[in-house]
Each structure stands twice: as structure tokens, then as C-alpha cells.
Amino acid sequence: MRFWPLQVDYKKAMRLIRKAVDSGVNYFDTGWPYHLGQSEKVLGMALAGGYREKVHLVTKLPMFMVSKADDFDRFLHGQLEKLQTNYLDTYLFHSMDKGNFRKVVDFKLIDKMEKAREKGLIKYIGFSFHDTLPVFKQIVDYYPWDVVQIQYNYLDTSKQATTQGLEYAYSKNMAVVIMEPLKGGLLANPPQDVMDLLEKAQNNRKPVEWALRFLWDKKEVSVVLSGMGSEKMLDENCAYAHDAGPGCQSEADTAVLGSVVEIYEKQIAIPCTACQYCMPCPFGVNIPENFALMNAVNIKISNLQDRIFRWLDKRKYKKMASVREKVNKNKPDGNASLCTRCGQCLSKCPQSINIPDELAKCHQVLGPKKSTAKLTK
């Protein structure tokens, strides 16, 4: 999902995937909508020639596109073809919330999953989740699932499934897979006051390692997903994993992250994780980029360098397309002013962000001749 831009560089992606397998990475997660279908295709190409047998392959039934029971078979067989395999290790109901769970029940999709498993097309059954804790528990209790995938990181312990949900799934003997461990990259590039705090800590670690070790420390976590878009990221993450596992985080480490959370929570204006589910916008708005710039300028200024970065972020906004005809069709670059409030993005956002309202705030802060006052939560 994290291969950039929207058009995948197939050669680069295949080289990175194969290097990951050679480095010991053995769990690969993809989905029907990622890169408008290209993600499954490039992964299938990369795993050909003996690599498929070395990995646990996971994709998802796109619930937002399911309107009848027969859609299950159509999507599953299409995904197997794109992935160039005759079975999936795990098949997930994608982005389960209250509405999508209703589809699972009404269309008897569990029966479809079990029949596919009987035919050898899938091995394990699960779901990825974006909703509240009560809904999470309701879904967990509905069926003896093998796997669940939740959003969780040291900033999101009380959101969506929450820590309580993580522990609840583990108590049901479910494998728990973590997505958004870096909150869309936000935790990899912290503001200066967070960096100052981490650098004073006893352990000399980079921000990414702090975030990943927080998760690997928990016995309830089976797998941590990381969208690695370069060989450098891959090498670093593999190195971090070597001495990580349950018990790898000390009480002092936990205290440091507690202080980090307090700083972040005062400065994050929009809880966007850049998952791209809202994209493409029919009017060319690059929604995640607008939100990233908004969050960047909302960070507290503490020195001249911060002032320079804020100026550069506002300059980036001004360089984005403000006229629909000038939007880059291959890599949408429209600024927030192009939002027509059509609402197509609203049901797609796993974070339940009111995207049109937040885009209006972005243009108010970042747009020309407007107030530059910070907008906090």
C-alpha cells in the first residue's frame, strides 16, 4: 500500500519485495484497492519463481464493493489470479465496521469463507477493523476467527479497537496483526521537542525503532506490518527486529513514550494516517498531502529551523494545483480549495475524519492571504 506514487514502479517494487523475503520477511499483506489494483499484481509478479512458497500471503475482500453474496467468489478468484497463486494463507474481510459487518451477516459470507477453505483456496479467516471497541467485541464474538488486523501504535492505544480490544482478541486465541505502527509515517518524523526528548533517553534509538519496539514488546501482538518503500527502510527495520520481542521495553522506555504522547496529542490537528483510502479524489485534491501540511504547520515552533520548515510547508501548499485543469492526473496534486464537498471520501476514511470540513480548515490556514493562526483539536 505504501509504494509511491499512485503509479507503481514495478521493477523497483519487485526488487524490494524479493530483497525483503531474502532478508527474512515472511508476511505480506495487500488488498484489492491498493494502487487501484496494482499492489496485488506487482506482489504476484515478485513472488513468482519460488518466492511464494517462502511467505504467508494475505489479501482482503473489499467490503465497500460487495453488494451481494456472489461478489465473494468473483473477488477471490480475481485476486488469486492477480497474485499468481492457487491459495491464500489468510483472507480478510477488509475494513470491518458496523455497516460492513452487517453485510457479512446478511450475505452469509462466513459460509463463503468456509467453503473456500474447504476447497483449499484459503487457510485462515479473519478481518481488518476500523470502528469502535463495542463493535470490535461484537464482531470478535460472532465467529471463531483465526486472525484480526487492527490499527494500533503508541498514539492510538485508546482509539478504534484500543488496548482493551487487543487483549480481548488475544484472549480468544486470535492472531493479532498490527497496521499503522507509525501512524502513516507521523511517528517516524517527530517534531523537534519530541526528538529532544528521545535523544535524552538512555537508549539511543531512532523514532521508528521506538515505535516498533513498543509493539513488539507486547505478547498479544503476532505481526507488525510496516510499509517499507526503500531498501534503507527495509534494512533498518530488519536490524531493529533482531533483538525485539515481548519484554524488550523497560519501564523507563514506557515513561519516555508517555511523555512523547503528551507532546503529540497537543499538536496533531488532523488524525490522518495517509492510508490513501480516500484517494483518488474525483476533483484532484491530494487529501493526505493537504492534511500532512496542515499537521506540519500546527507543530509548535521552538527555533529558527522550525520557522523555516513551516515556511517551506506553506510554500508547498501554494505550489499545489488550485485549478482543476492543472491537476497532475498521474499524481494528483490539488490543494484543499478544489474540494467541492461531494462527500465521496467520507465513507472511505477509516479514521472517520470529516474530510470536507478539515480541507476547508486547511485552506483557511494554508491558503493565500488567510490567517496563519494554528488550528488545534
KAPE-V727152 format. One record per residue. N is the residue number from 1. RES is the residue in one small letter. BURIAL is b if it has 16 or more other ideal C-beta (glycine too) atoms within 10 Angstrom, else e. Layout:
N_RES_BURIAL ; N_RES_BURIAL
This chain:
1_m_b ; 2_r_b ; 3_f_b ; 4_w_e ; 5_p_e ; 6_l_b ; 7_q_e ; 8_v_b ; 9_d_e ; 10_y_e ; 11_k_e ; 12_k_e ; 13_a_b ; 14_m_b ; 15_r_e ; 16_l_b ; 17_i_b ; 18_r_e ; 19_k_b ; 20_a_b ; 21_v_b ; 22_d_e ; 23_s_e ; 24_g_e ; 25_v_b ; 26_n_e ; 27_y_b ; 28_f_b ; 29_d_b ; 30_t_b ; 31_g_b ; 32_w_b ; 33_p_b ; 34_y_b ; 35_h_b ; 36_l_e ; 37_g_e ; 38_q_b ; 39_s_b ; 40_e_b ; 41_k_b ; 42_v_b ; 43_l_b ; 44_g_b ; 45_m_b ; 46_a_b ; 47_l_b ; 48_a_e ; 49_g_e ; 50_g_e ; 51_y_b ; 52_r_b ; 53_e_e ; 54_k_e ; 55_v_b ; 56_h_e ; 57_l_b ; 58_v_b ; 59_t_b ; 60_k_b ; 61_l_b ; 62_p_b ; 63_m_b ; 64_f_b ; 65_m_e ; 66_v_b ; 67_s_e ; 68_k_e ; 69_a_e ; 70_d_e ; 71_d_b ; 72_f_b ; 73_d_e ; 74_r_e ; 75_f_b ; 76_l_b ; 77_h_e ; 78_g_e ; 79_q_b ; 80_l_b ; 81_e_e ; 82_k_b ; 83_l_b ; 84_q_e ; 85_t_b ; 86_n_e ; 87_y_b ; 88_l_b ; 89_d_b ; 90_t_b ; 91_y_b ; 92_l_b ; 93_f_b ; 94_h_b ; 95_s_b ; 96_m_b ; 97_d_b ; 98_k_e ; 99_g_e ; 100_n_b ; 101_f_b ; 102_r_e ; 103_k_b ; 104_v_b ; 105_v_e ; 106_d_e ; 107_f_b ; 108_k_e ; 109_l_b ; 110_i_e ; 111_d_e ; 112_k_b ; 113_m_b ; 114_e_e ; 115_k_e ; 116_a_b ; 117_r_b ; 118_e_e ; 119_k_e ; 120_g_e ; 121_l_b ; 122_i_b ; 123_k_e ; 124_y_b ; 125_i_b ; 126_g_b ; 127_f_b ; 128_s_b ; 129_f_b ; 130_h_b ; 131_d_b ; 132_t_b ; 133_l_b ; 134_p_e ; 135_v_b ; 136_f_b ; 137_k_b ; 138_q_e ; 139_i_b ; 140_v_b ; 141_d_e ; 142_y_e ; 143_y_e ; 144_p_e ; 145_w_b ; 146_d_b ; 147_v_b ; 148_v_b ; 149_q_b ; 150_i_b ; 151_q_b ; 152_y_b ; 153_n_b ; 154_y_b ; 155_l_b ; 156_d_b ; 157_t_e ; 158_s_e ; 159_k_b ; 160_q_b ; 161_a_b ; 162_t_b ; 163_t_e ; 164_q_e ; 165_g_b ; 166_l_b ; 167_e_e ; 168_y_b ; 169_a_b ; 170_y_b ; 171_s_e ; 172_k_e ; 173_n_e ; 174_m_b ; 175_a_b ; 176_v_b ; 177_v_b ; 178_i_b ; 179_m_b ; 180_e_b ; 181_p_b ; 182_l_b ; 183_k_b ; 184_g_b ; 185_g_b ; 186_l_b ; 187_l_b ; 188_a_b ; 189_n_e ; 190_p_b ; 191_p_b ; 192_q_e ; 193_d_b ; 194_v_b ; 195_m_e ; 196_d_e ; 197_l_b ; 198_l_b ; 199_e_e ; 200_k_e ; 201_a_b ; 202_q_e ; 203_n_e ; 204_n_e ; 205_r_b ; 206_k_e ; 207_p_b ; 208_v_b ; 209_e_b ; 210_w_b ; 211_a_b ; 212_l_b ; 213_r_b ; 214_f_b ; 215_l_b ; 216_w_b ; 217_d_b ; 218_k_b ; 219_k_e ; 220_e_b ; 221_v_b ; 222_s_b ; 223_v_b ; 224_v_b ; 225_l_b ; 226_s_b ; 227_g_b ; 228_m_b ; 229_g_e ; 230_s_e ; 231_e_e ; 232_k_e ; 233_m_b ; 234_l_b ; 235_d_e ; 236_e_b ; 237_n_b ; 238_c_e ; 239_a_e ; 240_y_b ; 241_a_b ; 242_h_e ; 243_d_e ; 244_a_b ; 245_g_e ; 246_p_e ; 247_g_e ; 248_c_e ; 249_q_b ; 250_s_e ; 251_e_e ; 252_a_e ; 253_d_b ; 254_t_e ; 255_a_e ; 256_v_b ; 257_l_b ; 258_g_e ; 259_s_e ; 260_v_b ; 261_v_e ; 262_e_e ; 263_i_b ; 264_y_b ; 265_e_e ; 266_k_e ; 267_q_b ; 268_i_b ; 269_a_b ; 270_i_b ; 271_p_b ; 272_c_b ; 273_t_b ; 274_a_b ; 275_c_b ; 276_q_b ; 277_y_b ; 278_c_b ; 279_m_b ; 280_p_b ; 281_c_b ; 282_p_e ; 283_f_e ; 284_g_b ; 285_v_b ; 286_n_b ; 287_i_b ; 288_p_b ; 289_e_b ; 290_n_b ; 291_f_b ; 292_a_b ; 293_l_b ; 294_m_b ; 295_n_b ; 296_a_b ; 297_v_b ; 298_n_b ; 299_i_b ; 300_k_e ; 301_i_e ; 302_s_e ; 303_n_e ; 304_l_e ; 305_q_e ; 306_d_e ; 307_r_e ; 308_i_e ; 309_f_b ; 310_r_b ; 311_w_e ; 312_l_e ; 313_d_b ; 314_k_b ; 315_r_e ; 316_k_b ; 317_y_b ; 318_k_e ; 319_k_e ; 320_m_b ; 321_a_b ; 322_s_b ; 323_v_e ; 324_r_e ; 325_e_e ; 326_k_e ; 327_v_b ; 328_n_e ; 329_k_e ; 330_n_e ; 331_k_e ; 332_p_b ; 333_d_b ; 334_g_b ; 335_n_b ; 336_a_b ; 337_s_b ; 338_l_b ; 339_c_b ; 340_t_e ; 341_r_e ; 342_c_e ; 343_g_e ; 344_q_e ; 345_c_b ; 346_l_e ; 347_s_e ; 348_k_b ; 349_c_b ; 350_p_b ; 351_q_b ; 352_s_e ; 353_i_b ; 354_n_e ; 355_i_b ; 356_p_b ; 357_d_e ; 358_e_b ; 359_l_b ; 360_a_b ; 361_k_b ; 362_c_b ; 363_h_b ; 364_q_e ; 365_v_b ; 366_l_b ; 367_g_b ; 368_p_e ; 369_k_e ; 370_k_e ; 371_s_e ; 372_t_e ; 373_a_e ; 374_k_e ; 375_l_e ; 376_t_e ; 377_k_e
